[in-house]
Amino acid sequence: MNRHDVTEVLAQPIARDLLASPIPARLAYTGLDGAPRAIPIGFWWDGAHVVMATVPASAKVGALRRDPRVAVTIDTERAWPPRALLIRGTARLETVEGVPGSYIEAARKLVPAEHFAGWEQGVRELYDQMVVICVDPEWAKLLDFETTLPKAVEDLLLARA
């Protein structure tokens, strides 16, 4: 998939809504043992990349340093029709001092406002360093189940028509 096609998918209104949503992303990667992993994780969309952060000792950091290929899914909860944004790309990792602003912004979508100040203070006291995970989208597909469907369903509909 070329960069223009990826940009077009990510610019669609439903995709933009999902990228701004308070729902955690699901990050899929290959663990150090070669087995697949999929985890929920807070994220921030910076307009070009899916950005996440974690502690340097987390299992995903070692795994992503070895194999930076990832898949990210951001979807709806209890909505009809369901919506899902599927992204594949390569993760870049950068260790930073303290807590990056993108981590705080990602959490702002998840942590209730009445708990946010206490949460932020606790995080800033706890983390001396974090690893920023920046995913460069190389492939993207939006499933809105009205105009776009999973490929296998599209193929089945075409075969039946």
DSSP file (Angstrom, degrees, kcal/mol; ACC not computed):
  #  RESIDUE AA STRUCTURE BP1 BP2  ACC     N-H-->O    O-->H-N    N-H-->O    O-->H-N    TCO  KAPPA ALPHA  PHI   PSI    X-CA   Y-CA   Z-CA
    1    1 A M              0   0    0      0, 0.0     2,-0.1     0, 0.0     0, 0.0   0.000 360.0 360.0 360.0 133.0    0.0    0.0    0.0
    2    2 A N     >  -     0   0    0      1,-0.1     4,-2.0     4,-0.0     3,-0.3  -0.412 360.0-107.9 -85.2 164.2    1.5    3.4   -0.9
    3    3 A R  H  > S+     0   0    0      1,-0.2     4,-2.6     2,-0.2     5,-0.2   0.846 117.7  55.2 -57.3 -39.8    1.8    6.3    1.4
    4    4 A H  H  > S+     0   0    0      2,-0.2     4,-2.3     1,-0.2    -1,-0.2   0.917 107.8  48.7 -62.4 -44.0   -1.0    8.3   -0.4
    5    5 A D  H  > S+     0   0    0     -3,-0.3     4,-2.1     2,-0.2    -2,-0.2   0.903 111.8  49.2 -63.7 -41.4   -3.5    5.4    0.1
    6    6 A V  H  X S+     0   0    0     -4,-2.0     4,-2.5     1,-0.2    -2,-0.2   0.935 110.9  50.0 -62.0 -46.3   -2.6    5.1    3.8
    7    7 A T  H  X S+     0   0    0     -4,-2.6     4,-1.2     1,-0.2    -2,-0.2   0.890 108.8  53.1 -60.3 -40.6   -3.0    8.9    4.3
    8    8 A E  H  X S+     0   0    0     -4,-2.3     4,-0.6     2,-0.2     3,-0.3   0.921 110.3  46.7 -61.6 -44.8   -6.4    8.7    2.5
    9    9 A V  H >< S+     0   0    0     -4,-2.1     3,-1.3     1,-0.2     6,-0.3   0.941 113.1  48.5 -62.0 -47.3   -7.7    6.0    4.8
   10   10 A L  H 3< S+     0   0    0     -4,-2.5    -1,-0.2     1,-0.3    -2,-0.2   0.675 107.0  57.8 -70.3 -17.2   -6.4    7.8    8.0
   11   11 A A  H 3< S+     0   0    0     -4,-1.2    -1,-0.3    -3,-0.3    -2,-0.2   0.560  78.6 112.2 -88.6  -9.4   -8.1   11.1    6.8
   12   12 A Q  S <X S-     0   0    0     -3,-1.3     4,-2.7    -4,-0.6     5,-0.2  -0.361  78.8-118.2 -64.7 144.2  -11.6    9.6    6.6
   13   13 A P  H  > S+     0   0    0      0, 0.0     4,-2.3     0, 0.0     5,-0.2   0.863 113.7  49.1 -53.5 -41.9  -14.0   11.0    9.2
   14   14 A I  H  > S+     0   0    0      2,-0.2     4,-2.4     1,-0.2     5,-0.2   0.914 111.9  49.4 -66.3 -40.3  -14.6    7.7   10.9
   15   15 A A  H  > S+     0   0    0     -6,-0.3     4,-2.6     2,-0.2    -1,-0.2   0.922 110.7  50.0 -62.6 -43.8  -10.8    7.0   11.1
   16   16 A R  H  X S+     0   0    0     -4,-2.7     4,-1.2     1,-0.2    -2,-0.2   0.898 110.0  51.4 -62.4 -39.7  -10.2   10.4   12.6
   17   17 A D  H  X S+     0   0    0     -4,-2.3     4,-0.6    -5,-0.2     3,-0.3   0.921 111.4  46.9 -62.1 -43.7  -12.9    9.8   15.2
   18   18 A L  H >< S+     0   0    0     -4,-2.4     3,-0.9     1,-0.2    -2,-0.2   0.903 109.5  53.7 -65.3 -40.3  -11.4    6.4   16.1
   19   19 A L  H 3< S+     0   0    0     -4,-2.6    26,-0.4     1,-0.2    -1,-0.2   0.752 114.7  42.0 -66.2 -23.1   -7.9    8.0   16.3
   20   20 A A  H 3< S+     0   0    0     -4,-1.2    -1,-0.2    -3,-0.3    -2,-0.2   0.446  93.4 114.9 -98.2  -2.9   -9.3   10.6   18.7
   21   21 A S  S << S-     0   0    0     -3,-0.9    88,-0.1    -4,-0.6    -3,-0.1  -0.209  72.2-126.6 -72.4 158.7  -11.4    8.2   20.7
   22   22 A P  S    S+     0   0    0      0, 0.0    -1,-0.1     0, 0.0    -4,-0.1   0.434  76.5 112.0 -81.8   1.5  -10.8    7.3   24.4
   23   23 A I  S    S-     0   0    0     -5,-0.2    20,-0.1     1,-0.1    -2,-0.1  -0.573  74.6-115.1 -75.7 133.2  -10.7    3.6   23.5
   24   24 A P        -     0   0    0      0, 0.0    51,-0.4     0, 0.0    18,-0.2  -0.324  28.9-118.1 -62.2 150.6   -7.3    2.0   24.0
   25   25 A A  E     -A   41   0A   0     16,-2.4    16,-2.4    49,-0.1     2,-0.6  -0.456  18.4-126.0 -77.6 161.3   -5.6    0.7   20.9
   26   26 A R  E     -AB  40  73A   0     47,-2.6    47,-2.1    14,-0.2     2,-0.6  -0.967  25.4-160.1-109.6 115.8   -4.8   -2.9   20.6
   27   27 A L  E     -AB  39  72A   0     12,-3.1    12,-2.4    -2,-0.6     2,-0.4  -0.859   5.2-166.7-101.1 123.4   -1.1   -3.3   19.8
   28   28 A A  E     +AB  38  71A   0     43,-3.3    43,-1.9    -2,-0.6     2,-0.3  -0.917  20.4 146.2-111.7 136.0    0.0   -6.6   18.3
   29   29 A Y  E     -A   37   0A   0      8,-1.9     8,-2.5    -2,-0.4     2,-0.6  -0.925  49.8 -91.6-154.2 173.9    3.7   -7.6   18.1
   30   30 A T  E     -A   36   0A   0     39,-0.4    37,-0.2    37,-0.4    36,-0.1  -0.866  40.7-135.3 -99.9 123.1    5.8  -10.7   18.2
   31   31 A G    >   -     0   0    0      4,-3.0     3,-2.2    -2,-0.6    29,-0.1  -0.171  29.1-100.3 -69.9 167.4    7.2  -11.6   21.7
   32   32 A L  T 3  S+     0   0    0      1,-0.3    -1,-0.1    27,-0.2    -2,-0.0   0.760 124.4  57.8 -61.3 -24.3   10.8  -12.6   22.3
   33   33 A D  T 3  S-     0   0    0      2,-0.2    -1,-0.3     1,-0.0    -2,-0.1   0.411 120.5-109.2 -85.8   2.9    9.7  -16.2   22.4
   34   34 A G  S <  S+     0   0    0     -3,-2.2    -2,-0.1     1,-0.3    -1,-0.0   0.376  79.9 125.9  87.7  -5.0    8.3  -15.9   18.9
   35   35 A A        -     0   0    0      1,-0.1    -4,-3.0    -5,-0.1    -1,-0.3  -0.590  65.8-104.1 -86.9 149.6    4.6  -16.0   20.0
   36   36 A P  E     -A   30   0A   0      0, 0.0     2,-0.3     0, 0.0    -6,-0.2  -0.383  34.1-164.9 -71.2 150.4    2.1  -13.3   19.1
   37   37 A R  E     -A   29   0A   0     -8,-2.5    -8,-1.9    -2,-0.1     2,-0.3  -0.976  10.3-175.7-131.4 146.1    1.1  -10.7   21.6
   38   38 A A  E     +A   28   0A   0     -2,-0.3   -10,-0.2   -10,-0.2    34,-0.1  -0.949  14.1 173.1-142.3 123.2   -1.9   -8.3   21.6
   39   39 A I  E     -A   27   0A   0    -12,-2.4   -12,-3.1    -2,-0.3     2,-0.3  -0.955  33.5-118.3-131.4 147.1   -2.3   -5.8   24.4
   40   40 A P  E     +A   26   0A   0      0, 0.0     2,-0.3     0, 0.0   -14,-0.2  -0.664  43.0 169.9 -77.9 141.6   -4.6   -2.8   25.1
   41   41 A I  E     -A   25   0A   0    -16,-2.4   -16,-2.4    -2,-0.3     2,-0.1  -0.976  36.9-111.6-155.5 137.7   -2.6    0.4   25.3
   42   42 A G        -     0   0    0     -2,-0.3    11,-0.4   -18,-0.2     2,-0.3  -0.378  43.9-176.5 -64.0 148.3   -3.3    4.1   25.5
   43   43 A F        -     0   0    0     63,-0.3     2,-0.4   -20,-0.1     9,-0.2  -0.939  23.7-146.3-145.9 164.7   -2.2    6.0   22.4
   44   44 A W  E     -C   51   0A   0      7,-2.4     7,-3.1    -2,-0.3     2,-0.6  -0.999  13.5-143.5-134.0 133.6   -2.0    9.4   20.9
   45   45 A W  E     -C   50   0A   0    -26,-0.4     5,-0.2    -2,-0.4    -2,-0.0  -0.883  12.1-172.6 -95.9 118.3   -2.3   10.3   17.2
   46   46 A D        -     0   0    0      3,-2.0    -1,-0.1    -2,-0.6     4,-0.1   0.319  57.7 -92.6 -94.1   9.2    0.1   13.0   16.3
   47   47 A G  S    S+     0   0    0      2,-0.3     3,-0.1     1,-0.0    -2,-0.1   0.179 120.3  31.7 100.9 -16.3   -1.3   13.5   12.8
   48   48 A A  S    S+     0   0    0      1,-0.4     2,-0.3    87,-0.0    -3,-0.0   0.482 117.1  39.1-141.1 -20.7    1.1   11.1   11.2
   49   49 A H        -     0   0    0     87,-0.1    -3,-2.0    -5,-0.0     2,-0.6  -0.958  69.4-121.7-138.0 151.1    2.0    8.4   13.8
   50   50 A V  E     -CD  45 135A   0     85,-1.8    85,-3.2    -2,-0.3     2,-0.4  -0.865  39.7-161.9 -88.3 122.0    0.4    6.3   16.5
   51   51 A V  E     +CD  44 134A   0     -7,-3.1    -7,-2.4    -2,-0.6     2,-0.3  -0.909  18.3 162.3-115.9 133.7    2.3    7.2   19.6
   52   52 A M  E     - D   0 133A   0     81,-2.6    81,-3.1    -2,-0.4     2,-0.3  -0.872  18.1-152.1-136.2 168.3    2.5    5.2   22.8
   53   53 A A  E     + D   0 132A   0    -11,-0.4     2,-0.3    -2,-0.3    79,-0.2  -0.994  16.3 165.0-146.0 153.0    4.8    5.1   25.8
   54   54 A T  E     - D   0 131A   0     77,-1.9    77,-3.2    -2,-0.3    49,-0.0  -0.926  44.2 -74.8-154.2 173.5    5.8    2.5   28.3
   55   55 A V    >   -     0   0    0     -2,-0.3     3,-1.9    75,-0.2     6,-0.2  -0.525  43.4-119.2 -77.2 147.1    8.4    1.7   31.0
   56   56 A P  T 3  S+     0   0    0      0, 0.0    -1,-0.1     0, 0.0     6,-0.1   0.783 110.6  55.0 -59.2 -28.6   11.9    0.7   29.6
   57   57 A A  T 3  S+     0   0    0      4,-0.1    -2,-0.0     3,-0.0     5,-0.0   0.414  79.8 122.6 -86.8   3.2   11.8   -2.7   31.3
   58   58 A S  S X> S-     0   0    0     -3,-1.9     4,-1.1     1,-0.1     3,-0.9  -0.317  71.3-121.9 -68.0 150.3    8.5   -3.8   29.8
   59   59 A A  H 3> S+     0   0    0      1,-0.2     4,-2.0     2,-0.2     5,-0.2   0.841 109.2  61.3 -59.3 -35.0    8.4   -7.0   27.7
   60   60 A K  H 3> S+     0   0    0      1,-0.2     4,-2.9     2,-0.2    -1,-0.2   0.816  96.2  60.2 -66.7 -28.2    7.2   -5.1   24.6
   61   61 A V  H <> S+     0   0    0     -3,-0.9     4,-2.0    -6,-0.2    -1,-0.2   0.961 108.3  42.5 -64.1 -50.5   10.3   -2.9   24.5
   62   62 A G  H  X S+     0   0    0     -4,-1.1     4,-1.4     1,-0.2    -1,-0.2   0.905 116.5  49.2 -60.9 -41.4   12.7   -5.9   24.1
   63   63 A A  H  X S+     0   0    0     -4,-2.0     4,-2.7     1,-0.2    -2,-0.2   0.911 111.7  47.6 -66.2 -42.3   10.4   -7.5   21.7
   64   64 A L  H  < S+     0   0    0     -4,-2.9    -1,-0.2     1,-0.2    -2,-0.2   0.806 106.9  57.0 -71.8 -28.4   10.0   -4.4   19.5
   65   65 A R  H  < S+     0   0    0     -4,-2.0    -1,-0.2    -5,-0.2    -2,-0.2   0.877 113.9  40.8 -66.2 -35.1   13.7   -3.8   19.5
   66   66 A R  H  < S+     0   0    0     -4,-1.4    -2,-0.2     1,-0.3    -1,-0.2   0.891 136.8  11.7 -78.8 -41.4   14.2   -7.2   18.0
   67   67 A D     <  -     0   0    0     -4,-2.7   -37,-0.4   -37,-0.2    -1,-0.3  -0.843  64.0-175.5-140.8  99.4   11.2   -7.1   15.6
   68   68 A P        +     0   0    0      0, 0.0    23,-2.7     0, 0.0     2,-0.3   0.424  45.9 118.5 -80.6   2.5    9.6   -3.7   15.1
   69   69 A R  E     + E   0  90A   0     21,-0.2   -39,-0.4    19,-0.1     2,-0.3  -0.531  41.8 168.2 -71.1 131.9    6.7   -4.9   12.9
   70   70 A V  E     - E   0  89A   0     19,-2.6    19,-2.1    -2,-0.3     2,-0.4  -0.913  31.4-147.2-139.0 164.4    3.4   -4.2   14.5
   71   71 A A  E     -BE  28  88A   0    -43,-1.9   -43,-3.3    -2,-0.3     2,-0.4  -0.990  15.9-164.2-129.2 141.8   -0.3   -4.1   13.9
   72   72 A V  E     -BE  27  87A   0     15,-3.1    15,-2.7    -2,-0.4     2,-0.4  -0.991   3.1-169.9-127.5 132.7   -2.6   -1.7   15.7
   73   73 A T  E     -BE  26  86A   0    -47,-2.1   -47,-2.6    -2,-0.4     2,-0.5  -0.989   4.9-177.4-122.4 132.8   -6.4   -1.9   15.9
   74   74 A I  E     + E   0  85A   0     11,-2.1    11,-2.9    -2,-0.4     2,-0.2  -0.993  22.4 160.2-125.4 121.2   -8.6    0.9   17.2
   75   75 A D  E     - E   0  84A   0     -2,-0.5     9,-0.2   -51,-0.4     2,-0.2  -0.763  36.4 -94.1-136.5 179.1  -12.3   -0.1   17.3
   76   76 A T        -     0   0    0      7,-1.8     2,-0.5    -2,-0.2     3,-0.1  -0.566  26.2-135.4 -95.4 159.0  -15.6    0.8   18.9
   77   77 A E  S    S-     0   0    0     -2,-0.2     3,-0.1     1,-0.1   -54,-0.0  -0.970  80.1 -16.3-114.4 127.6  -17.2   -0.6   21.9
   78   78 A R  S    S+     0   0    0     -2,-0.5     2,-0.4     1,-0.2    -1,-0.1   0.811  98.1 135.0  53.3  37.3  -20.9   -1.5   21.9
   79   79 A A        -     0   0    0      4,-0.1    -1,-0.2    -3,-0.1    -3,-0.1  -0.883  51.7-114.9-115.0 148.3  -21.6    0.5   18.8
   80   80 A W  S    S+     0   0    0     -2,-0.4     3,-0.0     1,-0.2    -3,-0.0  -0.997 101.2  25.8-129.2 130.5  -23.7   -0.5   15.7
   81   81 A P  S    S-     0   0    0      0, 0.0    -1,-0.2     0, 0.0    65,-0.1   0.644 102.3-126.5 -72.0 156.5  -22.5   -0.8   13.2
   82   82 A P        -     0   0    0      0, 0.0     2,-0.4     0, 0.0    -2,-0.1  -0.297  20.7-153.1 -65.8 154.8  -19.0   -1.6   14.6
   83   83 A R        +     0   0    0     62,-0.1    -7,-1.8    -4,-0.1     2,-0.3  -0.981  14.1 178.5-128.1 141.0  -16.1    0.4   13.3
   84   84 A A  E     -EF  75 143A   0     59,-2.3    59,-3.3    -2,-0.4     2,-0.6  -0.980  16.8-158.4-146.7 132.8  -12.5   -0.7   13.2
   85   85 A L  E     -EF  74 142A   0    -11,-2.9   -11,-2.1    -2,-0.3     2,-0.5  -0.958  15.5-163.5-109.1 120.8   -9.3    1.0   12.0
   86   86 A L  E     +EF  73 141A   0     55,-3.1    55,-2.3    -2,-0.6     2,-0.4  -0.905  10.5 178.4-108.6 128.9   -6.6   -1.5   11.2
   87   87 A I  E     -EF  72 140A   0    -15,-2.7   -15,-3.1    -2,-0.5     2,-0.4  -0.990  11.1-170.9-132.2 137.2   -3.0   -0.3   10.9
   88   88 A R  E     +EF  71 139A   0     51,-2.4    50,-3.2    -2,-0.4    51,-1.6  -0.968  30.3 119.4-121.6 145.7    0.2   -2.1   10.1
   89   89 A G  E     -EF  70 137A   0    -19,-2.1   -19,-2.6    -2,-0.4     2,-0.4  -0.948  56.6 -72.0-174.2-165.1    3.6   -0.5   10.4
   90   90 A T  E     -EF  69 136A   0     46,-1.2    46,-2.2    -2,-0.3     2,-0.4  -0.953  38.1-136.2-118.6 132.5    7.0   -0.3   12.0
   91   91 A A  E     - F   0 135A   0    -23,-2.7     2,-0.4    -2,-0.4    44,-0.2  -0.725  11.2-161.0 -91.4 133.9    7.7    0.9   15.5
   92   92 A R  E     - F   0 134A   0     42,-2.5    42,-2.8    -2,-0.4     2,-0.4  -0.936  12.6-152.8-107.6 138.1   10.5    3.2   16.3
   93   93 A L  E     + F   0 133A   0     -2,-0.4     2,-0.4    40,-0.2    40,-0.2  -0.913  15.5 177.5-116.1 138.5   11.6    3.3   20.0
   94   94 A E  E     - F   0 132A   0     38,-1.8    38,-3.1    -2,-0.4     2,-0.5  -0.974  22.3-140.4-140.8 124.3   13.1    6.2   21.8
   95   95 A T  E     - F   0 131A   0     -2,-0.4     2,-0.3    36,-0.2    36,-0.2  -0.714  28.4-175.8 -83.0 129.6   14.1    6.3   25.5
   96   96 A V  E     - F   0 130A   0     34,-3.1    34,-2.1    -2,-0.5     2,-0.3  -0.894  28.1-108.3-125.8 154.7   13.3    9.7   27.0
   97   97 A E  E    S- F   0 129A   0     -2,-0.3    32,-0.3    32,-0.2    31,-0.1  -0.609  82.6 -12.4 -78.7 140.1   13.8   11.2   30.4
   98   98 A G  S    S-     0   0    0     30,-4.2    -2,-0.2    -2,-0.3    30,-0.1  -0.280 111.7 -32.8  71.2-154.6   10.7   11.7   32.6
   99   99 A V        -     0   0    0     30,-0.1    -2,-0.1    28,-0.0     2,-0.0  -0.911  63.0-129.2-108.5 120.1    7.2   11.4   31.2
  100  100 A P    >>  -     0   0    0      0, 0.0     4,-1.5     0, 0.0     3,-0.8  -0.356  15.6-123.8 -69.8 148.3    6.6   12.4   27.6
  101  101 A G  H 3> S+     0   0    0      1,-0.2     4,-2.6     2,-0.2     5,-0.2   0.822 110.2  61.9 -58.7 -33.1    3.8   14.8   26.9
  102  102 A S  H 3> S+     0   0    0      1,-0.2     4,-2.4     2,-0.2    -1,-0.2   0.852 101.5  52.5 -64.6 -32.9    2.3   12.4   24.4
  103  103 A Y  H <> S+     0   0    0     -3,-0.8     4,-2.1     2,-0.2    -1,-0.2   0.910 110.2  47.4 -67.1 -42.5    1.8    9.9   27.3
  104  104 A I  H  X S+     0   0    0     -4,-1.5     4,-1.7     2,-0.2    -2,-0.2   0.917 113.2  48.7 -64.3 -43.3    0.0   12.5   29.4
  105  105 A E  H  X S+     0   0    0     -4,-2.6     4,-0.7     1,-0.2    -2,-0.2   0.893 110.1  51.2 -65.2 -39.6   -2.2   13.4   26.4
  106  106 A A  H >< S+     0   0    0     -4,-2.4     3,-0.9     1,-0.2     4,-0.5   0.913 111.1  48.7 -62.5 -41.4   -3.0    9.8   25.6
  107  107 A A  H >X S+     0   0    0     -4,-2.1     4,-3.3     1,-0.2     3,-1.3   0.805  96.7  70.2 -69.3 -29.1   -4.0    9.3   29.3
  108  108 A R  H 3< S+     0   0    0     -4,-1.7    -1,-0.2     1,-0.3    -2,-0.2   0.813  97.8  52.5 -58.3 -28.5   -6.2   12.4   29.2
  109  109 A K  T << S+     0   0    0     -3,-0.9    -1,-0.3    -4,-0.7    -2,-0.2   0.730 120.4  32.0 -76.5 -21.8   -8.5   10.4   27.0
  110  110 A L  T <4 S+     0   0    0     -3,-1.3    -2,-0.2    -4,-0.5    -3,-0.1   0.802 100.5  76.9-106.8 -38.3   -8.7    7.5   29.4
  111  111 A V  S  < S-     0   0    0     -4,-3.3     5,-0.1     1,-0.1    -1,-0.0  -0.637  87.3-111.0 -83.7 127.5   -8.4    8.8   33.0
  112  112 A P    >>  -     0   0    0      0, 0.0     3,-2.1     0, 0.0     4,-0.9  -0.270  26.5-119.0 -56.9 142.1  -11.6   10.4   34.3
  113  113 A A  H >> S+     0   0    0      1,-0.3     3,-0.7     2,-0.2     4,-0.6   0.837 112.0  57.9 -52.9 -39.6  -11.1   14.2   34.8
  114  114 A E  H 34 S+     0   0    0      1,-0.2    -1,-0.3     2,-0.1     4,-0.2   0.676 114.9  37.5 -69.7 -14.6  -11.7   14.0   38.5
  115  115 A H  H <> S+     0   0    0     -3,-2.1     4,-2.4     2,-0.1    -1,-0.2   0.466  92.1  92.7-108.0  -5.9   -8.8   11.6   38.9
  116  116 A F  H <X S+     0   0    0     -4,-0.9     4,-3.3    -3,-0.7     5,-0.3   0.902  81.1  51.2 -63.7 -46.5   -6.4   13.1   36.4
  117  117 A A  H  X S+     0   0    0     -4,-0.6     4,-2.3     1,-0.2    -1,-0.2   0.921 114.8  43.9 -58.8 -45.4   -4.4   15.4   38.6
  118  118 A G  H  > S+     0   0    0      2,-0.2     4,-2.2     1,-0.2    -1,-0.2   0.894 114.1  50.3 -66.3 -39.8   -3.6   12.7   41.1
  119  119 A W  H  X S+     0   0    0     -4,-2.4     4,-2.4     2,-0.2    -2,-0.2   0.946 111.3  48.3 -62.1 -47.9   -2.9   10.2   38.3
  120  120 A E  H  X S+     0   0    0     -4,-3.3     4,-2.6     1,-0.2     5,-0.2   0.914 110.9  50.4 -61.7 -43.3   -0.5   12.6   36.6
  121  121 A Q  H  X S+     0   0    0     -4,-2.3     4,-1.8    -5,-0.3    -1,-0.2   0.924 111.4  49.1 -60.5 -44.2    1.3   13.4   39.8
  122  122 A G  H  X S+     0   0    0     -4,-2.2     4,-1.7     1,-0.2    -2,-0.2   0.903 111.7  48.6 -62.2 -42.0    1.8    9.7   40.6
  123  123 A V  H  X S+     0   0    0     -4,-2.4     4,-2.5     1,-0.2    -2,-0.2   0.922 110.5  50.3 -64.9 -44.9    3.1    8.9   37.1
  124  124 A R  H  < S+     0   0    0     -4,-2.6    -1,-0.2     1,-0.2    -2,-0.2   0.840 113.0  47.2 -65.1 -31.8    5.6   11.8   37.2
  125  125 A E  H  < S+     0   0    0     -4,-1.8    -1,-0.2    -5,-0.2    -2,-0.2   0.811 116.2  45.1 -75.3 -30.2    6.8   10.7   40.6
  126  126 A L  H  < S+     0   0    0     -4,-1.7     2,-0.6    -5,-0.2    -2,-0.2   0.901 101.7  63.9 -82.5 -43.7    7.1    7.0   39.5
  127  127 A Y     <  +     0   0    0     -4,-2.5    -1,-0.1     1,-0.2     3,-0.1  -0.757  41.3 171.1 -98.2 116.8    8.8    7.2   36.0
  128  128 A D  S    S+     0   0    0     -2,-0.6   -30,-4.2     1,-0.3     2,-0.3   0.795  80.7  10.7 -81.2 -33.5   12.3    8.5   35.7
  129  129 A Q  E     - F   0  97A   0    -32,-0.3     2,-0.3     2,-0.0    -1,-0.3  -0.957  65.5-171.0-140.2 156.4   12.4    7.3   32.0
  130  130 A M  E     - F   0  96A   0    -34,-2.1   -34,-3.1    -2,-0.3     2,-0.6  -0.962  22.9-125.4-141.1 161.7   10.0    6.0   29.5
  131  131 A V  E     -DF  54  95A   0    -77,-3.2   -77,-1.9    -2,-0.3     2,-0.5  -0.953  21.3-146.4-108.9 122.4   10.2    4.5   26.0
  132  132 A V  E     -DF  53  94A   0    -38,-3.1   -38,-1.8    -2,-0.6     2,-0.6  -0.767   8.4-156.7 -87.4 128.1    8.2    6.3   23.4
  133  133 A I  E     -DF  52  93A   0    -81,-3.1   -81,-2.6    -2,-0.5     2,-0.6  -0.936  10.3-172.6-107.6 116.2    6.8    3.9   20.7
  134  134 A C  E     -DF  51  92A   0    -42,-2.8   -42,-2.5    -2,-0.6     2,-0.6  -0.944   7.3-157.5-115.9 115.0    6.1    5.6   17.5
  135  135 A V  E     -DF  50  91A   0    -85,-3.2   -85,-1.8    -2,-0.6   -44,-0.2  -0.830   4.2-153.5 -99.1 121.2    4.3    3.6   14.8
  136  136 A D  E     - F   0  90A   0    -46,-2.2   -46,-1.2    -2,-0.6     2,-0.2  -0.830  24.7-127.7 -89.9 109.4    4.7    4.8   11.2
  137  137 A P  E     + F   0  89A   0      0, 0.0   -48,-0.2     0, 0.0     3,-0.1  -0.405  37.7 165.8 -64.4 126.0    1.6    3.5    9.4
  138  138 A E  E    S+     0   0A   0    -50,-3.2     2,-0.3     1,-0.4   -49,-0.2   0.512  71.5  20.1-112.6 -14.1    2.5    1.6    6.2
  139  139 A W  E     + F   0  88A   0    -51,-1.6   -51,-2.4  -133,-0.1    -1,-0.4  -0.974  68.1 176.7-153.3 141.9   -0.9    0.0    5.6
  140  140 A A  E     - F   0  87A   0     -2,-0.3     2,-0.3   -53,-0.2   -53,-0.2  -0.995   8.1-178.4-151.1 145.8   -4.3    0.9    6.8
  141  141 A K  E     - F   0  86A   0    -55,-2.3   -55,-3.1    -2,-0.3     2,-0.5  -0.989  14.2-150.7-144.0 136.5   -7.9   -0.2    6.4
  142  142 A L  E     - F   0  85A   0     -2,-0.3     2,-0.6   -57,-0.2   -57,-0.2  -0.931   7.3-163.5-106.9 126.1  -11.1    1.2    7.8
  143  143 A L  E     + F   0  84A   0    -59,-3.3   -59,-2.3    -2,-0.5     6,-0.1  -0.939  22.8 158.6-108.5 112.8  -14.0   -1.2    8.4
  144  144 A D        -     0   0    0     -2,-0.6     5,-0.1     4,-0.5    -1,-0.1   0.481  45.7-133.9-109.5  -5.5  -17.3    0.7    8.8
  145  145 A F  S    S+     0   0    0      3,-2.2     4,-0.1     1,-0.1   -62,-0.1   0.675  94.8  66.8  59.1  20.1  -19.5   -2.3    7.9
  146  146 A E  S    S+     0   0    0      2,-0.3    -1,-0.1   -65,-0.1     3,-0.1   0.528 121.1   4.8-124.2 -53.4  -21.6    0.0    5.7
  147  147 A T  S    S+     0   0    0      1,-0.2     2,-0.4     0, 0.0    -4,-0.0   0.608 133.5  42.1-108.2 -18.1  -19.2    0.9    2.9
  148  148 A T        +     0   0    0     -7,-0.0    -3,-2.2     6,-0.0    -4,-0.5  -0.993  62.9 173.6-133.9 140.8  -16.2   -1.2    3.8
  149  149 A L        -     0   0    0     -2,-0.4    -7,-0.1    -6,-0.1     5,-0.0  -0.859  45.5 -73.8-134.1 165.3  -16.1   -4.8    5.0
  150  150 A P    >>  -     0   0    0      0, 0.0     4,-2.4     0, 0.0     3,-0.7  -0.366  51.0-113.2 -58.1 146.2  -13.4   -7.4    5.7
  151  151 A K  H 3> S+     0   0    0      1,-0.3     4,-2.8     2,-0.2     5,-0.2   0.856 115.4  54.6 -53.5 -42.8  -11.9   -8.7    2.5
  152  152 A A  H 3> S+     0   0    0      1,-0.2     4,-1.9     2,-0.2    -1,-0.3   0.873 110.0  47.0 -62.9 -36.7  -13.3  -12.2    3.0
  153  153 A V  H <> S+     0   0    0     -3,-0.7     4,-2.5     2,-0.2    -2,-0.2   0.906 111.3  51.2 -70.8 -42.0  -16.9  -10.8    3.4
  154  154 A E  H  X S+     0   0    0     -4,-2.4     4,-2.3     1,-0.2    -2,-0.2   0.934 110.9  48.9 -57.6 -45.6  -16.4   -8.6    0.3
  155  155 A D  H  X S+     0   0    0     -4,-2.8     4,-2.3     1,-0.2    -1,-0.2   0.893 110.5  50.4 -62.2 -40.5  -15.3  -11.7   -1.7
  156  156 A L  H  X S+     0   0    0     -4,-1.9     4,-1.8     2,-0.2    -1,-0.2   0.910 110.4  49.4 -64.1 -43.3  -18.3  -13.7   -0.4
  157  157 A L  H  X S+     0   0    0     -4,-2.5     4,-1.2     1,-0.2    -2,-0.2   0.909 111.5  49.2 -62.4 -42.3  -20.7  -11.0   -1.4
  158  158 A L  H  < S+     0   0    0     -4,-2.3     3,-0.3     1,-0.2    -2,-0.2   0.897 110.0  51.5 -63.9 -40.3  -19.2  -10.7   -4.9
  159  159 A A  H  < S+     0   0    0     -4,-2.3    -1,-0.2     1,-0.2    -2,-0.2   0.837 112.1  46.7 -66.1 -32.3  -19.4  -14.5   -5.3
  160  160 A R  H  <        0   0    0     -4,-1.8    -1,-0.2     1,-0.2    -2,-0.2   0.680 360.0 360.0 -82.4 -18.9  -23.0  -14.5   -4.4
  161  161 A A     <        0   0    0     -4,-1.2    -1,-0.2    -3,-0.3    -2,-0.2   0.481 360.0 360.0 -75.8 360.0  -24.0  -11.6   -6.7
